[in-house]
Amino acid sequence: MQNSYSTSLQARHAGLDARIAEETRRPSPDQGIIAELKKQKLKIKEALARL
């Protein structure tokens, strides 16, 4: 169970990385969106550290 949860969190973390990269490549990136995505990414990273 824990392994699948960890894998799921890692996939979400990677997805957020991709979304952040995509947003920063835009001609006029939305800093609010980037900040929110980074907060979500940090929460996932913290959850992974607790496993």
Biotite code that builds the C-alpha atoms (Angstrom):
import biotite.structure as struc

atoms = struc.array([
    struc.Atom([0.000, 0.000, 0.000], chain_id="A", res_id=1, res_name="MET", atom_name="CA", element="C"),
    struc.Atom([2.687, 2.465, 0.983], chain_id="A", res_id=2, res_name="GLN", atom_name="CA", element="C"),
    struc.Atom([4.647, 1.755, -2.202], chain_id="A", res_id=3, res_name="ASN", atom_name="CA", element="C"),
    struc.Atom([1.671, 2.540, -4.451], chain_id="A", res_id=4, res_name="SER", atom_name="CA", element="C"),
    struc.Atom([0.969, 5.696, -2.441], chain_id="A", res_id=5, res_name="TYR", atom_name="CA", element="C"),
    struc.Atom([4.610, 6.738, -2.793], chain_id="A", res_id=6, res_name="SER", atom_name="CA", element="C"),
    struc.Atom([4.511, 6.034, -6.522], chain_id="A", res_id=7, res_name="THR", atom_name="CA", element="C"),
    struc.Atom([1.333, 8.066, -6.849], chain_id="A", res_id=8, res_name="SER", atom_name="CA", element="C"),
    struc.Atom([2.881, 11.006, -5.008], chain_id="A", res_id=9, res_name="LEU", atom_name="CA", element="C"),
    struc.Atom([6.006, 10.821, -7.152], chain_id="A", res_id=10, res_name="GLN", atom_name="CA", element="C"),
    struc.Atom([3.882, 10.860, -10.306], chain_id="A", res_id=11, res_name="ALA", atom_name="CA", element="C"),
    struc.Atom([1.936, 13.887, -9.063], chain_id="A", res_id=12, res_name="ARG", atom_name="CA", element="C"),
    struc.Atom([5.231, 15.605, -8.177], chain_id="A", res_id=13, res_name="HIS", atom_name="CA", element="C"),
    struc.Atom([6.560, 14.973, -11.696], chain_id="A", res_id=14, res_name="ALA", atom_name="CA", element="C"),
    struc.Atom([3.307, 16.218, -13.190], chain_id="A", res_id=15, res_name="GLY", atom_name="CA", element="C"),
    struc.Atom([3.567, 19.441, -11.242], chain_id="A", res_id=16, res_name="LEU", atom_name="CA", element="C"),
    struc.Atom([7.171, 19.834, -12.435], chain_id="A", res_id=17, res_name="ASP", atom_name="CA", element="C"),
    struc.Atom([5.939, 19.539, -16.010], chain_id="A", res_id=18, res_name="ALA", atom_name="CA", element="C"),
    struc.Atom([3.144, 22.054, -15.449], chain_id="A", res_id=19, res_name="ARG", atom_name="CA", element="C"),
    struc.Atom([5.550, 24.534, -13.851], chain_id="A", res_id=20, res_name="ILE", atom_name="CA", element="C"),
    struc.Atom([7.977, 24.151, -16.766], chain_id="A", res_id=21, res_name="ALA", atom_name="CA", element="C"),
    struc.Atom([5.137, 24.583, -19.253], chain_id="A", res_id=22, res_name="GLU", atom_name="CA", element="C"),
    struc.Atom([3.906, 27.734, -17.536], chain_id="A", res_id=23, res_name="GLU", atom_name="CA", element="C"),
    struc.Atom([7.381, 29.283, -17.363], chain_id="A", res_id=24, res_name="THR", atom_name="CA", element="C"),
    struc.Atom([7.880, 28.708, -21.114], chain_id="A", res_id=25, res_name="ARG", atom_name="CA", element="C"),
    struc.Atom([4.820, 30.779, -21.954], chain_id="A", res_id=26, res_name="ARG", atom_name="CA", element="C"),
    struc.Atom([5.506, 34.263, -23.315], chain_id="A", res_id=27, res_name="PRO", atom_name="CA", element="C"),
    struc.Atom([3.836, 35.808, -20.282], chain_id="A", res_id=28, res_name="SER", atom_name="CA", element="C"),
    struc.Atom([3.894, 33.276, -17.413], chain_id="A", res_id=29, res_name="PRO", atom_name="CA", element="C"),
    struc.Atom([1.345, 33.699, -14.637], chain_id="A", res_id=30, res_name="ASP", atom_name="CA", element="C"),
    struc.Atom([3.369, 33.995, -11.432], chain_id="A", res_id=31, res_name="GLN", atom_name="CA", element="C"),
    struc.Atom([0.282, 33.242, -9.318], chain_id="A", res_id=32, res_name="GLY", atom_name="CA", element="C"),
    struc.Atom([-0.215, 29.894, -11.032], chain_id="A", res_id=33, res_name="ILE", atom_name="CA", element="C"),
    struc.Atom([3.479, 29.078, -10.720], chain_id="A", res_id=34, res_name="ILE", atom_name="CA", element="C"),
    struc.Atom([3.448, 29.923, -7.001], chain_id="A", res_id=35, res_name="ALA", atom_name="CA", element="C"),
    struc.Atom([0.389, 27.721, -6.406], chain_id="A", res_id=36, res_name="GLU", atom_name="CA", element="C"),
    struc.Atom([1.915, 24.814, -8.315], chain_id="A", res_id=37, res_name="LEU", atom_name="CA", element="C"),
    struc.Atom([5.129, 25.150, -6.307], chain_id="A", res_id=38, res_name="LYS", atom_name="CA", element="C"),
    struc.Atom([3.134, 25.082, -3.042], chain_id="A", res_id=39, res_name="LYS", atom_name="CA", element="C"),
    struc.Atom([1.400, 21.895, -4.151], chain_id="A", res_id=40, res_name="GLN", atom_name="CA", element="C"),
    struc.Atom([4.740, 20.403, -5.140], chain_id="A", res_id=41, res_name="LYS", atom_name="CA", element="C"),
    struc.Atom([6.224, 21.252, -1.732], chain_id="A", res_id=42, res_name="LEU", atom_name="CA", element="C"),
    struc.Atom([3.310, 19.596, 0.078], chain_id="A", res_id=43, res_name="LYS", atom_name="CA", element="C"),
    struc.Atom([3.862, 16.434, -1.934], chain_id="A", res_id=44, res_name="ILE", atom_name="CA", element="C"),
    struc.Atom([7.595, 16.539, -1.237], chain_id="A", res_id=45, res_name="LYS", atom_name="CA", element="C"),
    struc.Atom([6.885, 16.841, 2.490], chain_id="A", res_id=46, res_name="GLU", atom_name="CA", element="C"),
    struc.Atom([4.445, 13.918, 2.314], chain_id="A", res_id=47, res_name="ALA", atom_name="CA", element="C"),
    struc.Atom([7.093, 11.806, 0.582], chain_id="A", res_id=48, res_name="LEU", atom_name="CA", element="C"),
    struc.Atom([9.648, 12.701, 3.265], chain_id="A", res_id=49, res_name="ALA", atom_name="CA", element="C"),
    struc.Atom([7.274, 11.420, 5.977], chain_id="A", res_id=50, res_name="ARG", atom_name="CA", element="C"),
    struc.Atom([7.058, 7.975, 4.351], chain_id="A", res_id=51, res_name="LEU", atom_name="CA", element="C"),
])
